[in-house]
Amino acid sequence: MTTFIQLHLLTAYAPANLNRDESGRPKTAFMGGVERLRVSSQSLKRAWRVSETFEEAMDGFIGKRTRRIGIDYVYQPMKNAGIADKLVMSTAKKIAEQFGKLKNDKNARDEKNLEIEQIVHVSQHEIALIKQLVETLIKENREPGDEELKLLRKEQRSVDMALFGRMLASSPEFNVEAACQVSHALGVSAVTVESDFFTAVDDLNKKEEDAGSAHMGDQGFASALFYTYVCISRDLLVENLGGNEELAKRAIAALTETALTVSPTGKQNSFASRAYATYALAEIGKKQPRSLAAAFFQPVRDTDQIPAAIARLKQQRDNFNNVYGNCSDACIELNAHSNEGSLAELLAFVSQ
């Protein structure tokens, strides 16, 4: 049976705008009859994947998500090597087309149409194959052959691709099923999104003609204690990594540490709302995974939200265990609020 690792995190953020909608307003969701602050799973995964914490732990095993394969890995190197424009364009198109459909904007400059229409996840192994092929083509001043263009690979996947998956509509045989699922982080209590009116002052303004501000604006902000749920299929992760157990253990530990310590980057220069998880519950087991979000369908109204939320989370876990039997084989807690547990112990547990 599949082994699942589940993380339940409570993270308190001071006033911020970590993840905003198209109007610039902090993202929200309605649950339990009230509006809650929300950070999308896409925002969380992006912040975690490109963080220094994750990159340092997984150095050399992280790929790229991009539309610019044809531009950065083919067009620019060949152009810099002095290859003829016609050959550069045809080669860049042929290679980029292996990863997705190219843009077709008649009003854009030629190289812009070397971008593929959708962002695609490319492994370090595939990037190395592209670079190696381009070096050969530059040296021999020619286009690639049909066999050389078969650059997509099922083996030697990058860790982030193994965790978060890959979807290629044009080449579904190279799709990767994500081994990790991440919930939207959701505030455990009701929220009121406020507006921050701000001005900017011109340092060189002598106020001889105009004593007013040089710029005025406003931005939304709010504060919340967030519940985030992460579920990792350990067996699928190992499979995605070609059976490399040790690399899978490193990846699980790296993702866990990152999820506990790395904040989304939205508007951090304005609010400096960086936070570590105050509470983390990690579970390992073979039963069907389940979120503990039901603990917060009724908003937490206690003025001391952190211990109240922790108590609710534990009670929801106990209730599920009482009704369904133990939903995990083992668990461990980290509680910074009560000074219990440690990150080292938690990482050793999830990566066993």
C-alpha positions in Angstrom: 0.0 0.0 0.0 1.0 3.6 -0.6 2.7 5.5 2.2 1.5 9.0 2.7 3.2 11.9 4.6 0.7 14.6 5.7 1.6 18.0 7.1 -0.9 20.2 8.9 0.5 23.7 9.4 -0.7 26.8 11.3 1.2 29.9 10.4 0.4 33.4 11.7 1.0 36.4 9.4 1.0 40.0 10.4 -0.8 42.5 8.2 0.2 41.8 4.6 -0.9 41.2 1.0 0.9 38.0 0.3 -1.2 36.8 -2.7 -3.5 39.3 -4.5 -6.2 39.0 -7.1 -6.5 40.8 -10.4 -7.7 44.0 -8.6 -4.7 44.0 -6.2 -6.9 42.9 -3.3 -5.7 40.0 -1.0 -7.3 36.8 -2.1 -10.1 35.5 0.0 -12.6 32.6 0.2 -16.0 32.2 2.0 -16.2 29.3 4.4 -18.4 28.8 7.4 -20.5 31.8 6.4 -17.6 34.3 6.6 -14.9 35.7 4.4 -11.4 34.2 5.1 -8.0 35.3 3.9 -6.4 33.0 1.4 -3.1 32.2 -0.2 -3.3 30.0 -3.3 -1.5 26.8 -3.5 0.2 28.0 -6.7 1.6 30.9 -4.8 2.9 28.7 -2.0 4.5 26.1 -4.4 6.2 28.8 -6.4 7.6 30.5 -3.3 8.8 27.2 -1.9 10.3 25.9 -5.2 12.4 28.9 -5.9 13.4 29.6 -2.3 17.1 29.5 -1.3 16.2 26.9 1.4 14.9 24.5 -1.2 17.5 25.3 -3.8 20.4 24.8 -1.4 19.0 21.5 -0.2 18.3 20.2 -3.7 21.1 21.9 -5.6 21.4 20.3 -9.1 18.0 18.6 -8.9 15.7 21.5 -9.7 14.3 22.1 -13.2 12.8 25.2 -14.7 9.2 26.2 -15.5 9.3 28.3 -18.6 8.0 29.2 -22.0 11.4 30.5 -23.2 13.1 27.3 -24.1 13.6 28.3 -27.7 14.8 31.7 -26.8 17.2 31.2 -23.9 18.5 27.8 -24.6 18.7 27.9 -28.5 18.2 31.3 -30.1 20.5 33.3 -27.8 23.5 30.9 -27.8 23.3 30.4 -31.6 22.9 34.1 -32.2 25.9 34.8 -30.0 27.9 32.3 -31.9 27.3 34.2 -35.2 25.1 31.5 -36.8 23.0 32.8 -39.7 19.5 34.2 -38.7 17.5 31.8 -40.9 19.3 28.8 -39.4 18.9 30.1 -35.9 15.2 30.7 -36.2 14.4 27.3 -37.9 16.5 25.4 -35.3 15.0 27.3 -32.3 11.5 26.6 -33.6 12.1 22.9 -34.1 13.6 22.4 -30.6 10.9 24.6 -28.8 8.1 22.7 -30.6 9.1 19.5 -28.9 7.9 21.0 -25.6 4.7 22.7 -26.7 2.8 24.7 -29.4 4.6 27.9 -30.4 3.0 31.4 -30.2 1.8 32.9 -33.5 1.6 36.6 -33.0 2.0 38.4 -36.3 2.7 41.7 -34.6 5.5 40.4 -32.3 9.1 40.3 -33.2 10.3 37.0 -34.6 12.1 35.7 -31.5 9.0 36.4 -29.3 7.2 33.7 -31.3 9.8 31.2 -30.2 8.0 31.1 -26.9 5.6 28.2 -26.4 2.0 29.1 -25.4 2.0 27.5 -22.0 4.7 27.2 -19.3 6.2 23.8 -19.3 8.3 22.1 -16.6 11.7 21.0 -18.0 14.1 18.8 -16.0 17.8 19.5 -15.5 18.5 16.4 -17.6 16.4 17.7 -20.5 18.0 21.2 -20.2 21.5 19.5 -20.4 20.4 17.6 -23.5 19.2 20.8 -25.2 22.4 22.6 -24.4 24.5 19.7 -25.6 22.6 19.5 -28.9 22.9 23.3 -29.5 26.6 23.1 -28.9 26.9 20.4 -31.6 24.7 22.3 -34.0 26.8 25.5 -33.6 30.0 23.5 -34.1 28.7 21.8 -37.2 26.6 24.8 -38.4 23.4 22.8 -39.2 19.9 22.1 -38.2 19.0 19.1 -35.9 17.9 15.8 -37.3 14.6 14.1 -36.4 16.3 11.7 -33.9 18.2 14.5 -32.2 14.9 16.4 -31.6 13.6 13.7 -29.3 14.6 15.6 -26.2 11.8 14.8 -23.7 12.7 12.2 -21.2 10.9 10.0 -18.7 14.0 9.3 -16.6 16.2 11.5 -14.5 13.4 13.9 -13.5 14.1 16.9 -11.4 12.9 16.9 -7.8 10.4 19.7 -8.3 8.9 18.0 -11.3 8.6 14.7 -9.3 6.8 16.6 -6.5 4.5 18.9 -8.4 4.1 17.1 -11.7 4.1 18.0 -15.4 1.4 18.3 -18.0 2.2 18.2 -21.7 -0.9 18.3 -23.9 1.0 17.6 -27.0 3.1 14.8 -25.5 1.0 13.1 -22.8 3.4 10.1 -22.6 5.8 12.4 -20.9 3.3 13.7 -18.3 4.3 13.3 -14.6 1.7 12.8 -11.9 2.4 15.0 -9.0 3.5 13.2 -5.8 2.7 16.2 -3.7 -0.6 18.0 -3.2 -0.9 21.4 -1.5 -4.0 23.1 -0.2 -4.8 26.8 -0.4 -3.7 28.3 2.9 -6.9 29.5 4.5 -7.4 31.8 7.5 -9.0 30.1 10.5 -11.0 33.2 11.4 -13.2 35.8 9.7 -11.3 38.6 8.0 -11.9 42.2 7.1 -9.7 43.4 4.2 -8.5 46.9 4.9 -7.1 49.6 2.6 -3.7 51.2 3.2 -3.6 54.8 1.8 0.0 55.9 1.2 1.9 58.8 -0.3 5.4 59.2 -1.7 7.5 62.3 -1.1 9.9 63.9 -3.6 13.2 64.4 -1.7 14.1 67.3 -4.0 10.9 69.1 -3.8 11.6 72.5 -2.1 7.9 73.2 -1.6 8.3 76.5 -3.4 5.5 75.7 -5.9 4.0 72.4 -4.8 4.0 71.2 -1.2 2.0 68.1 -2.1 3.1 64.5 -2.4 4.7 63.1 -5.5 2.5 60.1 -5.6 -0.6 58.7 -3.8 -2.1 55.3 -3.8 -3.7 52.5 -1.8 -3.3 48.8 -1.4 -5.4 46.2 0.4 -4.0 44.2 3.4 -5.2 41.8 6.1 -3.9 39.5 8.7 -4.6 35.9 9.5 -3.6 32.6 11.1 -3.5 30.2 8.2 -4.1 26.5 8.0 -2.2 24.7 5.2 -2.4 21.0 4.3 0.3 19.2 2.4 0.1 15.6 1.3 3.0 13.6 -0.2 2.8 10.2 -1.7 6.1 8.7 -0.8 5.9 5.8 -3.1 4.9 7.9 -6.1 7.8 10.3 -5.4 10.3 7.4 -5.3 8.8 6.2 -8.6 9.0 9.6 -10.2 12.6 9.8 -9.2 13.5 6.5 -10.8 13.6 4.5 -7.6 16.1 6.8 -5.9 15.1 6.4 -2.2 17.8 8.6 -0.8 16.9 11.5 -3.1 13.2 11.1 -2.2 14.1 11.3 1.5 16.1 14.5 0.8 13.3 16.0 -1.2 10.7 15.3 1.5 12.9 16.9 4.2 13.7 19.9 2.0 10.0 20.5 1.1 9.0 20.1 4.8 11.6 22.6 6.0 10.7 25.0 3.2 6.9 24.8 3.9 7.5 25.6 7.6 10.0 28.5 7.1 9.5 30.2 3.7 6.8 32.9 3.2 5.1 33.9 -0.1 6.9 37.0 -1.5 3.9 39.2 -2.4 4.3 42.8 -1.1 7.0 41.8 1.4 8.9 45.0 0.7 5.8 46.9 1.9 4.8 44.7 4.9 7.8 42.5 5.9 5.3 39.8 6.9 7.6 36.8 7.1 6.6 34.0 9.3 7.6 30.5 10.4 4.9 27.9 11.1 3.8 28.2 14.8 2.5 24.7 14.8 3.1 21.6 12.6 1.6 18.2 12.8 3.2 15.5 10.6 1.7 12.1 10.0 2.8 9.0 8.2 0.5 6.2 7.3 -1.0 4.0 4.6 -4.6 4.9 5.0 -6.5 7.3 2.6 -5.2 10.8 3.4 -7.6 13.5 4.9 -7.3 17.2 5.5 -8.2 18.6 8.9 -9.8 21.7 7.4 -13.1 20.7 8.9 -11.7 21.9 12.3 -12.1 25.5 11.0 -15.4 25.5 9.1 -16.7 27.4 12.1 -14.4 30.4 12.4 -12.2 30.7 15.4 -13.5 33.6 17.4 -11.2 33.4 20.4 -9.0 36.4 20.9 -6.0 34.1 21.6 -6.3 32.3 18.2 -3.2 30.2 18.2 -3.9 27.9 21.1 -7.6 27.8 20.2 -6.7 26.7 16.6 -4.2 24.1 17.8 -6.8 22.6 20.2 -9.3 22.5 17.4 -6.9 20.8 15.0 -6.0 18.1 17.5 -9.6 17.6 18.4 -10.5 17.1 14.7 -7.7 14.6 14.3 -8.9 12.7 17.4 -12.5 12.7 16.2 -11.5 11.2 12.8 -9.4 8.6 14.6 -12.3 7.7 16.9 -14.7 7.3 14.1 -12.5 5.7 11.4 -9.8 4.1 13.4 -6.3 5.6 13.5 -5.8 7.5 10.2 -2.0 7.4 10.5 0.6 4.9 11.8 2.7 7.6 13.5 2.7 11.3 14.1 4.9 14.1 15.5 4.3 17.7 16.5 6.2 20.9 16.5 4.7 23.6 18.7 6.6 26.9 18.8 3.8 28.5 20.8 4.4 26.1 23.8 8.1 25.6 23.0 7.7 21.9 22.2 9.4 19.7 19.6 12.1 20.8 17.1 12.5 21.1 13.4 15.3 18.6 13.4 13.1 16.0 15.0 10.3 16.7 12.5 12.6 16.4 9.5 14.0 13.2 10.7 10.5 11.8 11.2 9.2 12.7 7.7 12.3 11.5 5.9 12.6 8.1 7.6 
